[in-house]
Amino acid sequence: MPKILVTGGAGYIGSHACLDLFQKGFTPIAYDDLSNGHAQFAKWGPLEIGDVRDRKRLDEVLAKHKPVAIIHFAARIEISESVRNPIDCYDNNVGGTISLLRSALAAGIDKIVFSSTCATYGVPSSIPICESHPQAPINPYGRSKLIVEQILKDLDQYRGFRHVILRYFNAAGADPEGRIGEWHSPETHAIPLAIEAALGRRSHFQVFGTDYDTRDGTCLRDFVHVLDLADAHTRAIEHLLSGGSSLAINLGTGDGTTVKELLQSVERVLGKSFDIRYGPRREGDAPSLLADNTLAKRMIGWLPRHDLTSIIDTAWNWHAR
């Protein structure tokens, strides 16, 4: 079974990617410092504990396992945290990636799938967003990911180091069997926050902004099931291993949901109502983010298979446990 190094492999999306890789004949090597990941999520291959900024540790792990390619998730992902602490964001997301790429080059690895984000587009001038849309991020998180994208493009051009950049939209949902799911501390993502409010684990759900140019004034987002994202990462690895050229593609459903609509769906699926409070906008949030996923379908044969109800159902199954 070909080995794939998965940085951040004990985290939310990374652990689901490891599950998908295993199911499709790969051995995932989860590399994680466990600052946001969980050791018990590394169920489908070895867990190597380490920081992506630790070049010596990376060299040891690559020499030990000899992976054929890398999937790179490890990053600071919270927009609000990046606004509060830009240096920490750049240190981890850019500095950590440079350390990883140095180790990969030294080990003779020349293929990587990079976890990027729709936040690189900033405030879109047109909806849905296609890959040729100008990239003008409005927060340090998005800028850190865009810097890494450019590094990868330079490595491809000058060193033949091929990549697939996956710009995904709002990851949500969980493994339907409840083995792994979304587990952040503190939690900042909309669906688990709404479920926690419905379960009485928090007093209310806070909506940030009601005056956006959307159909009900709240932010519009493209929620995509984490298992669909995991499938795309495996397809991207297969694309590179079969000799495919470097790509940058969007991962989203193309169906937009406002925050108000999301909360109504959570109440409907769970059969529970909860306190919802409305406040001012939050710095760094774009009004609308909606994917054009045509390129993903054409280049790696990816098609999202889970709708919003499935996303909420599987998330509820995980959080209720």
C-alpha positions in Angstrom: 0.0 0.0 0.0 1.6 3.3 -1.0 2.3 5.6 1.9 1.0 9.2 2.1 2.3 11.7 4.7 -0.8 13.6 6.0 0.3 16.6 8.0 -2.5 17.6 10.4 -3.7 14.0 10.0 -5.2 13.8 13.5 -7.4 16.9 12.9 -10.9 17.3 11.6 -10.5 17.2 7.8 -7.1 15.4 8.0 -8.5 12.4 9.9 -11.4 12.0 7.4 -8.9 12.2 4.6 -6.8 9.4 6.3 -10.0 7.3 6.4 -10.7 7.8 2.7 -7.1 7.1 1.8 -7.1 3.8 3.8 -10.4 2.7 2.2 -8.9 3.3 -1.3 -5.7 1.3 -0.8 -3.2 3.8 0.7 -1.4 3.9 4.1 -1.8 7.3 5.6 1.0 8.5 8.0 -0.6 11.1 10.2 1.9 13.8 11.3 0.4 16.1 13.9 1.5 18.1 16.9 -1.9 17.5 18.6 -2.5 21.2 19.3 -5.8 20.9 17.4 -5.8 17.2 16.5 -6.6 14.1 18.6 -4.5 11.0 18.9 -7.6 8.8 18.9 -8.5 10.1 15.4 -5.4 8.4 13.9 -7.1 5.1 13.4 -6.1 4.1 9.8 -2.3 4.3 9.9 0.7 5.3 12.1 0.7 8.6 14.1 3.9 10.5 14.2 3.8 13.4 16.7 5.6 16.6 15.5 5.4 20.2 14.4 5.7 21.1 10.7 8.2 23.8 11.7 10.5 21.1 13.2 12.7 20.2 10.2 14.7 17.5 12.1 11.5 15.7 13.1 10.1 15.9 9.6 13.4 14.5 8.2 13.2 11.6 10.6 9.6 10.7 9.7 10.1 10.9 6.0 13.2 8.7 6.2 11.3 6.2 8.3 8.2 5.9 6.2 9.3 6.9 2.7 5.9 8.3 1.6 5.3 8.8 -2.2 3.5 12.1 -1.7 2.2 14.5 0.9 -1.2 15.9 1.8 -0.7 19.1 3.8 -3.4 20.2 6.2 -1.4 21.4 9.2 -2.2 25.1 9.7 -3.9 27.7 11.9 -7.3 27.9 10.4 -9.4 30.4 12.3 -9.9 33.8 10.6 -10.6 35.7 13.8 -7.4 34.3 15.4 -5.4 35.3 12.4 -6.7 38.9 12.8 -5.7 38.9 16.5 -2.3 37.2 16.0 -1.1 37.7 12.4 2.5 36.7 13.2 1.4 33.3 14.7 -0.7 32.7 11.6 2.2 33.4 9.2 4.7 31.5 11.3 2.7 28.3 11.3 1.1 28.5 7.9 3.9 29.9 5.8 6.9 29.0 7.9 5.7 25.5 8.6 5.0 24.9 4.9 8.5 26.1 3.9 10.0 23.7 6.5 7.9 20.8 5.1 8.8 21.6 1.5 12.5 21.7 2.4 12.2 18.2 4.0 10.2 16.9 1.0 12.8 18.1 -1.5 15.7 16.6 0.6 13.8 13.3 0.7 13.2 13.3 -3.1 9.4 13.8 -2.8 8.0 16.0 -5.5 4.2 15.7 -5.1 1.9 17.5 -2.7 -1.8 18.2 -2.2 -2.3 21.5 -0.4 -5.3 22.4 1.8 -6.1 25.9 0.7 -9.3 28.0 1.0 -11.9 30.1 -0.7 -10.6 32.9 1.7 -7.9 33.5 -0.9 -10.6 35.2 -3.1 -11.5 37.8 -0.5 -14.8 39.6 -1.3 -15.9 38.1 -4.6 -16.8 40.3 -7.5 -19.0 37.5 -9.0 -20.8 34.5 -7.7 -20.3 31.6 -8.1 -16.5 31.9 -7.8 -14.4 30.1 -10.4 -10.6 29.5 -10.1 -9.7 32.4 -12.4 -11.4 34.9 -10.1 -8.8 37.4 -8.8 -7.4 36.5 -5.4 -7.5 39.3 -2.9 -7.8 38.0 0.6 -9.1 40.3 3.3 -7.5 38.6 6.4 -4.1 37.1 7.4 -5.4 33.6 7.2 -6.4 33.9 3.5 -3.1 35.8 2.7 -1.0 33.0 4.4 -2.7 30.4 2.2 -2.2 32.5 -0.9 1.5 32.9 -0.2 1.8 29.2 0.0 0.0 28.7 -3.3 2.5 31.0 -4.9 5.4 29.1 -3.4 4.0 25.9 -4.8 3.6 27.4 -8.3 7.2 28.6 -8.2 8.4 25.1 -7.2 6.4 23.6 -10.0 7.9 26.0 -12.5 11.5 25.9 -11.4 11.9 22.5 -9.7 9.2 20.3 -11.3 7.5 19.8 -7.8 3.9 19.1 -8.8 0.9 20.1 -6.7 -2.9 20.1 -6.4 -4.2 23.1 -4.6 -7.7 22.5 -3.2 -9.5 25.7 -2.3 -12.4 24.5 -0.3 -15.4 26.3 1.1 -17.1 25.5 4.4 -16.2 22.0 5.6 -18.9 20.4 7.8 -20.5 17.1 8.8 -18.8 13.9 10.1 -18.2 10.2 9.5 -21.7 8.7 9.5 -20.5 5.9 11.8 -19.5 8.4 14.4 -15.9 7.3 14.6 -14.5 10.8 14.1 -16.0 14.2 13.7 -15.5 17.9 14.3 -13.8 18.5 17.7 -12.3 21.9 18.2 -11.5 23.7 21.5 -12.7 26.3 21.5 -15.3 25.6 18.8 -15.9 28.4 16.3 -17.7 26.7 13.3 -21.3 27.4 12.7 -22.9 23.9 12.6 -21.3 22.5 15.7 -22.0 25.8 17.5 -25.7 25.5 16.6 -25.9 21.9 17.6 -24.2 22.7 21.0 -26.8 25.4 21.5 -29.6 23.0 20.7 -28.1 20.5 23.1 -28.0 23.1 25.9 -24.2 23.1 26.0 -24.1 26.8 25.3 -26.6 29.5 26.0 -27.2 30.7 22.5 -26.0 31.0 18.9 -24.5 34.3 17.9 -25.1 35.6 14.4 -22.5 38.2 13.2 -24.1 40.7 10.9 -27.6 41.1 9.5 -27.0 43.8 6.9 -25.0 41.9 4.2 -26.1 42.0 0.5 -27.7 38.6 0.6 -31.3 37.3 0.4 -31.8 37.7 4.2 -28.9 39.9 5.3 -26.8 37.2 6.9 -23.6 35.8 5.3 -24.0 33.2 2.6 -21.8 30.1 2.6 -21.2 26.9 0.6 -21.3 24.0 3.1 -19.5 20.8 1.8 -19.4 17.5 3.6 -16.1 16.5 5.1 -16.3 13.1 3.4 -16.7 14.7 0.0 -13.6 16.8 0.8 -11.7 13.7 1.8 -12.6 12.0 -1.4 -11.3 14.9 -3.4 -7.9 14.7 -1.6 -7.5 11.0 -2.5 -8.5 11.8 -6.1 -5.9 14.6 -6.2 -3.2 12.2 -4.9 -4.2 9.7 -7.6 -4.0 12.5 -10.2 -0.5 13.3 -9.2 0.7 9.7 -8.9 -0.6 9.0 -12.4 1.5 11.9 -13.8 -1.1 14.6 -13.8 0.0 18.2 -14.0 -0.4 20.8 -11.2 -3.9 22.1 -10.6 -5.7 24.6 -8.4 -9.4 23.7 -8.0 -12.4 24.7 -5.9 -14.2 22.3 -3.7 -17.8 23.3 -2.9 -21.3 22.2 -3.8 -22.4 25.3 -5.7 -25.4 25.6 -3.4 -25.4 28.6 -1.1 -27.0 28.7 2.4 -27.3 31.8 4.5 -26.7 31.7 8.3 -30.4 32.1 8.9 -31.3 29.3 6.6 -28.7 27.1 8.2 -30.1 27.7 11.6 -33.6 26.9 10.4 -32.3 23.6 8.9 -30.5 22.7 12.1 -33.8 23.2 14.1 -35.7 21.2 11.5 -33.3 18.2 11.4 -32.8 18.1 15.2 -36.4 18.9 16.1 -35.2 21.4 18.6 -35.3 25.2 18.8 -32.6 27.3 20.6 -31.8 30.9 21.4 -30.4 32.9 18.5 -28.9 36.4 19.0 -28.0 38.9 16.4 -25.0 41.3 16.5 -22.7 43.4 14.4 -20.5 42.1 11.6 -17.3 40.3 12.5 -14.0 41.6 11.0 -12.6 39.5 8.2 -15.9 37.9 7.0 -16.9 38.1 3.3 -20.6 38.5 2.5 -21.0 35.6 0.1 -18.8 32.6 -0.8 -20.1 30.1 -3.3 -18.1 27.7 -5.5 -18.1 27.0 -9.1 -16.9 23.3 -9.0 -16.8 22.7 -12.8 -13.1 22.3 -12.9 -13.0 19.7 -10.0 -15.6 17.6 -11.9 -13.6 17.8 -15.1 -10.1 17.4 -13.8 -10.3 14.8 -11.0 -13.9 13.5 -11.5 -15.1 14.9 -8.2 -18.8 15.4 -7.4 -20.1 16.2 -4.0 -22.6 13.5 -2.9 -24.0 14.9 0.4 -26.6 17.6 0.9 -27.1 20.0 3.8 -29.5 17.6 5.6 -26.8 14.8 5.4 -24.2 17.3 6.7 -26.4 18.2 9.7 -27.5 14.6 10.4 -23.9 13.3 10.6 -22.7 16.2 12.6 -25.6 15.7 15.0 -24.8 12.0 15.3 -21.2 12.9 16.2 -22.0 15.7 18.7 -24.9 13.9 20.4 -22.4 11.2 21.4 
